[in-house]
Amino acid sequence: MHFQPIGHIRSPYTDKFGIPRQPGLVTAAEARLELRPEFAREEAFKALDGFSHVWILFVFHQDCLEAGWNPTVRPPRLGGRESVGVFASRAPYRPNPIGLSAVEHLGLIRDERGLALRLRGVDMLDGTPVLDIKPYVPYADAIPEARGGFAVAPPPDPREVRFSPTADADLERFDPDGARALRTLVTQVLEQDPRPGYMDRYPERREFGLRLMEFDIRWRLEAGHIEVIGIRPAL
């Protein structure tokens, strides 16, 4: 079997750290699926505009293709302490590192960069190769009586995110009219507490950083909330 990507994702997640652990958790995360020229044909998307969501079949490409796999993994949902079988998880390190995400479909756009599908609520790294697109069909794909195993409950209530005066000034500098929704994006990403599950074993570490779009976001754990302490262009 040999597959070629039909296109690549352009998303605000320019580093793996900070990507939400499931799609749909960060609604401010808009992305483009930019089609390769041979697949950039409007007729291939005829009638897709009637579907609000699509399945994106993609490849975990950054270091997963050569890293190999283990039969057991420690999922973040279990705090990185308990092992489950790799096929009982959504871990990226798999025999075939393929991912599947249901995301909101915002329509086609053609511009100077070619034909692209606009998406919202993505959980994919910038540059992710996409293998296929399929419409999300609610009557068949939503199964209310399904069991969720160890992921039976949604993530816990999000942490409150506050911005320091310095971070507020940075936002005013880099997104003065809010057109890029940078404040909302940073808030929603940090609300999910992107730290690895095992980090609660190191309570002395309070400051962290992550990259979103072309920015380095610095943040600190405080009593009961997360404080953004600075936003700078990434080097």
ZIZI-V723262 format. One record per pair of residues at least 4 apart in sequence whose C-alpha atoms are under 6 Angstrom apart, sorted by sequence separation. I is the first residue (numbers start at 0). J is the second residue. D is the distance in whole Angstrom. If there is no record, write none. Layout:
i:I j:J d:D
i:I j:J d:D
This chain:
i:34 j:38 d:6
i:59 j:63 d:6
i:60 j:64 d:6
i:62 j:66 d:6
i:75 j:79 d:5
i:92 j:96 d:6
i:109 j:113 d:5
i:136 j:140 d:6
i:137 j:141 d:5
i:147 j:151 d:4
i:162 j:166 d:6
i:170 j:174 d:5
i:171 j:175 d:4
i:186 j:190 d:6
i:210 j:214 d:6
i:221 j:225 d:6
i:34 j:39 d:5
i:74 j:79 d:5
i:91 j:96 d:6
i:109 j:114 d:4
i:210 j:215 d:5
i:220 j:225 d:5
i:73 j:79 d:5
i:108 j:114 d:6
i:209 j:215 d:6
i:210 j:216 d:6
i:219 j:225 d:6
i:108 j:115 d:5
i:209 j:216 d:5
i:219 j:226 d:5
i:73 j:81 d:6
i:107 j:115 d:6
i:208 j:216 d:5
i:218 j:226 d:6
i:73 j:82 d:5
i:107 j:116 d:5
i:208 j:217 d:4
i:218 j:227 d:4
i:72 j:82 d:5
i:106 j:116 d:6
i:207 j:217 d:6
i:218 j:228 d:5
i:71 j:82 d:6
i:72 j:83 d:6
i:106 j:117 d:5
i:207 j:218 d:5
i:217 j:228 d:6
i:71 j:83 d:5
i:105 j:117 d:5
i:206 j:218 d:6
i:217 j:229 d:5
i:71 j:84 d:4
i:72 j:85 d:6
i:105 j:118 d:6
i:206 j:219 d:4
i:70 j:84 d:6
i:71 j:85 d:5
i:104 j:118 d:5
i:205 j:219 d:5
i:216 j:230 d:5
i:70 j:85 d:5
i:103 j:118 d:6
i:205 j:220 d:5
i:215 j:230 d:6
i:103 j:119 d:5
i:215 j:231 d:5
i:214 j:231 d:5
i:215 j:232 d:6
i:102 j:120 d:6
i:214 j:232 d:4
i:215 j:233 d:5
i:213 j:232 d:6
i:214 j:233 d:5
i:10 j:30 d:5
i:213 j:233 d:6
i:9 j:30 d:6
i:9 j:31 d:5
i:8 j:31 d:6
i:8 j:32 d:5
i:68 j:92 d:5
i:7 j:32 d:6
i:68 j:93 d:5
i:7 j:33 d:5
i:68 j:94 d:6
i:160 j:186 d:6
i:6 j:33 d:5
i:6 j:34 d:4
i:5 j:34 d:6
i:6 j:35 d:5
i:63 j:92 d:6
i:5 j:35 d:6
i:158 j:190 d:5
i:157 j:190 d:5
i:157 j:191 d:6
i:59 j:96 d:5
i:58 j:96 d:6
i:59 j:97 d:6
i:58 j:97 d:5
i:57 j:97 d:6
i:58 j:98 d:6
i:57 j:98 d:5
i:56 j:98 d:6
i:56 j:99 d:5
i:55 j:99 d:6
i:55 j:100 d:5
i:54 j:100 d:6
i:54 j:101 d:4
i:53 j:101 d:6
i:53 j:102 d:6
i:52 j:102 d:5
i:52 j:103 d:4
i:51 j:103 d:6
i:52 j:104 d:5
i:51 j:104 d:5
i:169 j:230 d:6
i:166 j:228 d:5
i:166 j:229 d:5
i:160 j:224 d:6
i:162 j:226 d:6
i:163 j:227 d:6
i:166 j:230 d:6
i:159 j:224 d:5
i:160 j:225 d:5
i:161 j:226 d:5
i:162 j:227 d:5
i:163 j:228 d:5
i:158 j:224 d:6
i:160 j:226 d:6
i:58 j:128 d:6
i:57 j:128 d:6
i:57 j:129 d:4
i:56 j:129 d:6
i:57 j:130 d:5
i:56 j:130 d:6
i:39 j:114 d:5
i:56 j:131 d:5
i:55 j:132 d:5
i:54 j:132 d:6
i:54 j:133 d:5
i:34 j:114 d:6
i:53 j:133 d:6
i:54 j:134 d:6
i:34 j:115 d:6
i:53 j:134 d:4
i:54 j:135 d:6
i:33 j:115 d:4
i:53 j:135 d:5
i:32 j:115 d:5
i:52 j:135 d:5
i:31 j:115 d:6
i:32 j:116 d:5
i:31 j:116 d:6
i:31 j:117 d:5
i:30 j:117 d:6
i:31 j:118 d:6
i:30 j:118 d:5
i:29 j:118 d:6
i:29 j:119 d:4
i:28 j:119 d:6
i:28 j:120 d:5
i:26 j:120 d:4
i:25 j:120 d:5
i:23 j:120 d:4
i:22 j:120 d:6
i:22 j:121 d:5
i:22 j:122 d:5
i:19 j:122 d:6
i:18 j:122 d:6
i:12 j:124 d:5
i:13 j:125 d:5
i:12 j:125 d:6
i:10 j:125 d:5
i:9 j:125 d:5
i:8 j:125 d:6
i:9 j:126 d:6
i:79 j:196 d:5
i:8 j:126 d:5
i:78 j:196 d:4
i:79 j:197 d:5
i:7 j:126 d:6
i:8 j:127 d:5
i:78 j:197 d:6
i:7 j:127 d:5
i:7 j:128 d:5
i:75 j:196 d:5
i:7 j:129 d:6
i:6 j:129 d:5
i:4 j:128 d:6
i:5 j:129 d:6
i:4 j:129 d:5
i:5 j:130 d:6
i:4 j:130 d:5
i:27 j:184 d:5
i:25 j:187 d:5
i:17 j:193 d:5
i:14 j:210 d:6
i:13 j:211 d:6
i:12 j:211 d:5
i:13 j:212 d:6
i:11 j:211 d:5
i:11 j:212 d:4
